[in-house]
Amino acid sequence: MELKHISELERATQRGSGEMFRLGMGLLFVVGVMLYATTRGIGGELNVMLVVAAVIGGYMAMNIGANDVANNVGPAVGSKAMSLGLALVIAAIFEAAGALIAGGEVVGTIRNGIIDASQLPSGQSFVWLMLAALLAGALWLNIATAVGAPVSTTHSIVGAVLGAGIAASGFGVANWGKVGQIAASWVISPLLGGIVAAGFLYFIKHRITYHTDMRAAAKRWVPLLIALMGWATSSYLLLKGLKSVLKIGFGAAMLYGLLFAIVLFVILRPVVARQADKLGNDKAGIKQLFTVPLIFAAALLSFAHGSNDVANAVGPLAAIVDVLTSTSGHVQAKAAIPTWVMMVGAIGIALGLALYGPKVIRTVGSEITELDQMRAYCIAMAATITVIIASQLGLPVSSTHIAVGGVFGVGFLREWIKHKYARMEDEIKAHHPEDDQGAIDAFMVRFTAAPVAEKGRMLTELKEQAKAHLDPAHFSKQERKALKRVYRQELVKRSQLKRIAAAWVITVPASAIMAAMLFFMIRGMMLS
């Protein structure tokens, strides 16, 4: 056998061993959950349904970690603000901390009021429904993670509850108004996220990177931008991440966040000024000023996500435990979450992130468009500000869709700017003689270094000079072909856009169909 074939075999073996290790660790966690659940029997007796529910809940938690956490750390990893390894450690710690510290003491037994539990035939049917919904939601997340598509875990479990509910009690059990709101969020969430992220990037370019003295502009604006991030993330944490342990209104949360932002601005202003003096007067240097804030933002967003989305994994499990342990056997409006159930969710999310999270993190961070620290900052701002605004306006949004929409937003803005700059080059070349390349090059050097307002003035003067000399030269055919190629250059991968959009649209119906099929299967096995 040739050496190159041996090397290829070794590489294939290494990849296979990595997959086996991840699968083994996942199975070990599931088995551990199963063994522990056998000790939580009801009335001192083993309850098989409880054990099955615990195993499926742990599987769901791992899939949430593998898919949904990428939204918090993906842009920071893609921008090189932190390594993938550091991102996994930070996200795992803060996701688990958020779930355990602020995961909530009670959850609604029917996620988001998507179905009317009073129409279900019995508490037993409710248990079968929740088992089917948990398993269907987890399976769909597993499929999405395998293809690298970031999808909404909330939509996955909502679709699953809807499908299983209809299978259990017909179409009348569904709250179709709520379903309509969820469908609307497919458009609202990414659109709002993209607009907010693109708006911040446009602001940064015009206030900092388009200036000749970038360091001076950075000293003026970067402390303010970081303080604004502190305001948004702290308010978001108070409103979303700590809502179960700290009851606080919107106005108070925004006020406390503003006070924190003011203190942060006062502290950081001289720090940023000193750091900026050590950096180069170019984009590469200015980008470094956003690195540390991105790490803190990723940690805080992970904490808030853990406290919120742990309910997607343990909510149905807690509801099943509540029905099985209840003396009446009826479905309650709210279900208390036992500590061991919360531990299943917290550990499962952290483990799923560590084992299978990198694939979706790479999709969000580097496979949609090229990110740097400034662009990642804009996406983080979009993820927090959009959720806060939408929550107050009562708009249905998904944090996953917002973050991914922010990535697309900054990518499409970059395309628009690049095309606009190419048209400016067209104007410059069109008003110089074709053989005067030296004059074109000299003008382009001055044009590139000039601020935005100065660029417009230079173009106006160039057109007037060309009219005065009555010599409006134009591109040669070769130059025009080259320029058209520039116009067609895409900075956003359309294939990713289509794949992710398709995954978003089919999430609810796909999980609903799987849940309905699983419900009939479970009911058939239990009644046979």
Secondary structure, 3 states (H helix, E strand, C coil): CCHHHHHHHHHHHHHHHHHHHHHHHHHHHHHHHHHHHHCCCECCECCHHHHHHHHHHHHHHHHHHHHCCHHHHHHHHHCCCCCHHHHHHHHHHHHHHHHHHHCCCEEECCHHHCECHHHCCCHHHHHHHHHHHHHHHHHHHHHHHHCCCCCCHHHHHHHHHHHHHHHHHCHHHECHHHHHHHHHHHHHHHHHHHHHHHHHHHHHHHHHHCCCCHHHHHHHHHHHHHHHHHHHHHHHHHHHHCCCCCCCCHHHHHHHHHHHHHHHHHHHHHHHHHHHHCCCCCHHHHHHHHHHHHHHHHHHHHHHHHHHHHHHHHHHHHHHHHHHHCCCCCCCCEEECCHHHHHHHHHHHHHHHHHHHHHHHHHHHHCCCCCCHHHHHHHHHHHHHHHHHHHHHCCCCCHHHHHHHHHHHHHHHHHHHHHHHHHHHHHHHHCCCCCCHHHHHHHHHHHHHCCHHHHHHHHHHHHHHHHHHCCCCCCCHHHHHHHHHHHCCCCCCHHHHHHHHHHHHHHHHHHHHHHHHHHHHHHHHHHC
